[in-house]
Amino acid sequence: MPNSIALIAHESKKNDIVTLVQRYHSLLNRYLIVATPDTGKWIQDATNLTVETVVSEADGGLLQIAARLVSSEVVGVIFLMDTINVPSQLPDVQALLRVCNRYEVPLATNIATAELAIQGVAKRRDAYLIFNPIAGQGNPDRDLALIQKILEPQMNLHIILTQPDIDPVEQAKEAITAIQSAQSEDSTACIIASGGDGTVSAIAGTTLETGIPVGIIPRGTANAFAVALGLPTDLKRACETIAAGNTRMVDAAYCNDIPMVLLAGVGFEAQMVNNASRELKNRIGTLAYVLSAAQQFFAQKDFNATVELDGQVLEFKTGAVTIANAAPPSSISAQGFGAVIPDDGLLEVTIPTSKTLLQDINTSATLLASALVKTQFEDRNLVCLRTHQLKVTTDPPQTLVVDGEVLEANPIEFICVPKGLTVFSPLLTT
Ligand SMILES: Nc1ncnc2c1ncn2[C@@H]1O[C@H](COP(=O)(O)OP(=O)(O)OP(=O)(O)O)[C@@H](O)[C@H]1O
């Protein structure tokens, strides 16, 4: 639903509203104009702006506008009032003014304040919120209402709902095109991703190397991206972080030309993600991944992995190769170094090479301990590497998971893009 601005003018103020609309035509063109019929006709006769009319003021048009305001469709009201000839105490007028005040929507009642209000709107950040209505276990309507309540006073929020049959990457690309084509007018525009890790990482990955800041409002099961970057996972705090406007640059990577913001797993991790069904995640949340990992621990078969990096060719027999750009502590298989640093320009590679079940259990315990105390523990059955770029070939070919998406590819090439992403983040304390 597009953001709307309501324009209303009493009879003696019609020329004024037309002059105003002509002066700020390019800005108002970004909004749906809602107007009472006469004002709407004057605007349409003088400009090519899209105007949606409500019923006349006498028939309750102001109340219709007030109702749109309550449902957050209207982001500003310009009501040029003739206070000499028209009584301003009419109940409809009072109702509209009251609703504007109640919902803190900018309201201008004369040309001077209208100019200020429009200039204020022009300075506000354009934000494209891509919102997955089915993500997580919360109430999406309540979540969206809270997001709007916190962000709309600060930004021009364009809400885009994800669809089951549309890739959020395509929705993010459209938002990027809109931002880039308006860049000269508004270089502060941003994209906000709200959903589970599937939605969030697809959208963040699409912003890679664009310089467009991305806000994360996590509403999924594990919320790995937010946890990995130390971003708030609480809805209100996540919104407040975006509203505060502080940004931070972090690394991302390409995996065979596909953007990767978190991590890729070959073998164990891929099967674990595959096993955690939507139904199980809905029923037990994060525990679905724990159960799935336990199941895969016994089912995983070793394979040959050839890793090429820095001019060396390394051969391993393993059940898992994990290549991480950023990872929360709960991604145990990425924790060879005890933590994955998201802004060091390097990818962390973890390869367990245990030969027996007992060694496997030991190595898993090492990884768990490393994750818990964020420190690397010695384990001769664990290979840990840091590199900017690598190529992995598996025999037999293994399933691959990149940021939660299960793929087939062999060989797989990874390259880190240092500071390729700009994310809204709380101020880091050192
Ligand atoms: N409007 C929609 N209706 C139904 N399904 C949708 C809609 N929008 C997106 N989806 C589906 O949502 C899934 C992506 O969900 P996302 O990763 O955001 O959340 P999640 O699965 O709840 O997260 P997590 O993996 O953390 O549990 C995709 O399968 C996509 O097809």
PDBQT file of the ligand as one rigid body, heavy atoms in Angstrom, charges set to zero:
ROOT
HETATM    1  N1  LIG A 501       3.303 -14.194   2.140  1.00  0.00    +0.000 N 
HETATM    2  C1  LIG A 501       3.797 -15.438   2.333  1.00  0.00    +0.000 A 
HETATM    3  N2  LIG A 501       2.959 -16.498   2.501  1.00  0.00    +0.000 NA
HETATM    4  C2  LIG A 501       3.431 -17.754   2.679  1.00  0.00    +0.000 A 
HETATM    5  N3  LIG A 501       4.751 -18.048   2.708  1.00  0.00    +0.000 NA
HETATM    6  C3  LIG A 501       5.634 -17.036   2.572  1.00  0.00    +0.000 A 
HETATM    7  C4  LIG A 501       5.197 -15.690   2.370  1.00  0.00    +0.000 A 
HETATM    8  N4  LIG A 501       6.301 -14.909   2.276  1.00  0.00    +0.000 NA
HETATM    9  C5  LIG A 501       7.369 -15.721   2.385  1.00  0.00    +0.000 A 
HETATM   10  N5  LIG A 501       6.980 -16.996   2.559  1.00  0.00    +0.000 N 
HETATM   11  C6  LIG A 501       7.862 -18.150   2.775  1.00  0.00    +0.000 C 
HETATM   12  O1  LIG A 501       8.640 -17.905   3.937  1.00  0.00    +0.000 OA
HETATM   13  C7  LIG A 501       9.842 -18.671   3.872  1.00  0.00    +0.000 C 
HETATM   14  C8  LIG A 501      11.012 -17.868   4.364  1.00  0.00    +0.000 C 
HETATM   15  O2  LIG A 501      10.794 -17.628   5.703  1.00  0.00    +0.000 OA
HETATM   16  P1  LIG A 501      11.862 -16.885   6.617  1.00  0.00    +0.000 P 
HETATM   17  O3  LIG A 501      13.192 -17.423   6.426  1.00  0.00    +0.000 OA
HETATM   18  O4  LIG A 501      11.672 -15.432   6.513  1.00  0.00    +0.000 OA
HETATM   19  O5  LIG A 501      11.267 -17.219   8.012  1.00  0.00    +0.000 OA
HETATM   20  P2  LIG A 501      11.310 -18.556   8.798  1.00  0.00    +0.000 P 
HETATM   21  O6  LIG A 501      11.313 -19.720   7.870  1.00  0.00    +0.000 OA
HETATM   22  O7  LIG A 501      10.228 -18.461   9.825  1.00  0.00    +0.000 OA
HETATM   23  O8  LIG A 501      12.688 -18.395   9.496  1.00  0.00    +0.000 OA
HETATM   24  P3  LIG A 501      13.442 -19.500  10.305  1.00  0.00    +0.000 P 
HETATM   25  O9  LIG A 501      14.129 -20.344   9.286  1.00  0.00    +0.000 OA
HETATM   26  O10 LIG A 501      14.352 -18.707  11.176  1.00  0.00    +0.000 OA
HETATM   27  O11 LIG A 501      12.376 -20.235  11.046  1.00  0.00    +0.000 OA
HETATM   28  C9  LIG A 501       9.990 -19.097   2.429  1.00  0.00    +0.000 C 
HETATM   29  O12 LIG A 501       9.718 -20.477   2.352  1.00  0.00    +0.000 OA
HETATM   30  C10 LIG A 501       8.891 -18.321   1.700  1.00  0.00    +0.000 C 
HETATM   31  O13 LIG A 501       8.388 -19.025   0.600  1.00  0.00    +0.000 OA
ENDROOT
TORSDOF 0
